[in-house]
Amino acid sequence: MKLTGVELRRIRMPLVAPFRTSFGTETDRDILLLRVVTEEAEGWGECVATGEPLYSSEYVDGAADVLRRYLVPAIVDHPRLDAVAVGSVLAPFKGHRMAKAALEMAVLDAELRGQGRSFGRELGAVRDRVACGVSVGIMDSIGELLDAVEGYLDAGYVRIKLKIEPGWDIAPVRAVRERFGDDVLLQVDANTAYSLADARHLARLDPFDLLLIEQPLDEEDIRGHAELARIVRTPVCLDESITSAAIAADAIRRGACAIVNVKPGRVGGYLEARRIHDVCAAHGVPVWCGGMLETGIGRAANVALAALPGFTLPGDTSASDRYYHTDVTPPFVLDDGHLPVPTGPGIGVQPLPDVLAEVTVASEWLHR
Ligand SMILES: O=C(O)CCC(=O)N[C@@H](C(=O)O)c1ccccc1
């Protein structure tokens, strides 16, 4: 493909409600979108970096800078550009996986739209709809939490994920179990908020029959998670720690995780996400699709990824209205606890021009 233009667009999307995790509270999402224009088609990519470097080292301003200064210039003159080439052209630049993922996604979307192939077909989807879980933030009270969980269960979500942190863990889990019973699929996400010294405390979650405990320790502490997994009966799932297929294989072989949360932005793109899926499948490790509060652009691609065979656990692929009053694409609407896998070319959705214009804070051409 010949790249004829790359647009960097910054949008601000207010959340329907504050979303609190162990590393902070978001009230709106500051999001970078990339539009790649080629002679055959246009493609869209969404960068999942957060406003501040609190989930990982990446943040929106940094991603915009590295795209503007290094990543986009590196690919624009490539004679035969396709999504597979993007990874190798950008490899010399260290890190910045979320920025790289957005660029690779936009190139892949343009390439597939030009070929009339969907993300699902390209990635190897085996389902035409995916079961959806929902992530529930830390709340001011147990009552508020139970009301939120009731609303999501009524909406049809098939799995509940509770954000936890020291001081908000055993009690909310116990309250949800007591109120909604033992059959609700329930898991927790600590976002690195604990240390190995908390192992015995975290083992107090074992009686609640959770699907998993996600990223309890620091993202670099693979050994610590392996030790924790020998103390806590609840399966350990890693998120922030898993930044590549090689690291996934290492973590699995060292006993650090029994389940992996696959997030394309965290690992550098959908092609690496598929490689992680394949490595986990080879080790008999189930995966599920994580979320970064994506708009319908990233959500469409995530739903396609979640349809791969190894994605046997419900992901954080919620409906658009879980986070946004108005999505920048036609909304993803939960149907019987599932979302349909888009079947159109590329990601299968298009931004709605009026909505996009309304939420756009800045737009610049990085190449034309
Ligand atoms: O449903 C979603 O898209 C959000 C799922 C979720 O909880 N994301 C968490 C996470 O740590 O996985 C997150 C929240 C805010 C910012 C980054 C990550």
The ligand as an SDF file (V2000), in Angstrom:
LIG
                    3D

 18 18  0  0  0  0  0  0  0  0999 V2000
  -14.1560   -2.3190   30.0160 O   0  0  0  0  0  0  0  0  0  0  0  0
  -13.1380   -1.6310   29.7940 C   0  0  0  0  0  0  0  0  0  0  0  0
  -12.7810   -1.2250   28.6830 O   0  0  0  0  0  0  0  0  0  0  0  0
  -12.2530   -1.3020   30.9800 C   0  0  0  0  0  0  0  0  0  0  0  0
  -11.7670   -2.5700   31.6070 C   0  0  0  0  0  0  0  0  0  0  0  0
  -10.8140   -2.2340   32.7140 C   0  0  0  0  0  0  0  0  0  0  0  0
  -11.0980   -2.4430   33.8660 O   0  0  0  0  0  0  0  0  0  0  0  0
   -9.6740   -1.6580   32.3330 N   0  0  0  0  0  0  0  0  0  0  0  0
   -8.7170   -1.2830   33.3570 C   0  0  0  0  0  0  0  0  0  0  0  0
   -7.6860   -2.3410   33.4770 C   0  0  0  0  0  0  0  0  0  0  0  0
   -6.8040   -2.2070   34.2920 O   0  0  0  0  0  0  0  0  0  0  0  0
   -7.8350   -3.3660   32.8090 O   0  0  0  0  0  0  0  0  0  0  0  0
   -8.2200    0.0880   33.0520 C   0  0  0  0  0  0  0  0  0  0  0  0
   -9.0080    1.1310   33.4400 C   0  0  0  0  0  0  0  0  0  0  0  0
   -8.6300    2.4600   33.1460 C   0  0  0  0  0  0  0  0  0  0  0  0
   -7.4770    2.7000   32.4480 C   0  0  0  0  0  0  0  0  0  0  0  0
   -6.6820    1.6260   32.0620 C   0  0  0  0  0  0  0  0  0  0  0  0
   -7.0640    0.3010   32.3610 C   0  0  0  0  0  0  0  0  0  0  0  0
  1  2  2  0
  2  3  1  0
  2  4  1  0
  4  5  1  0
  5  6  1  0
  6  7  2  0
  6  8  1  0
  8  9  1  0
  9 10  1  0
  9 13  1  0
 10 11  2  0
 10 12  1  0
 13 14  1  0
 13 18  2  0
 14 15  2  0
 15 16  1  0
 16 17  2  0
 17 18  1  0
M  END
$$$$
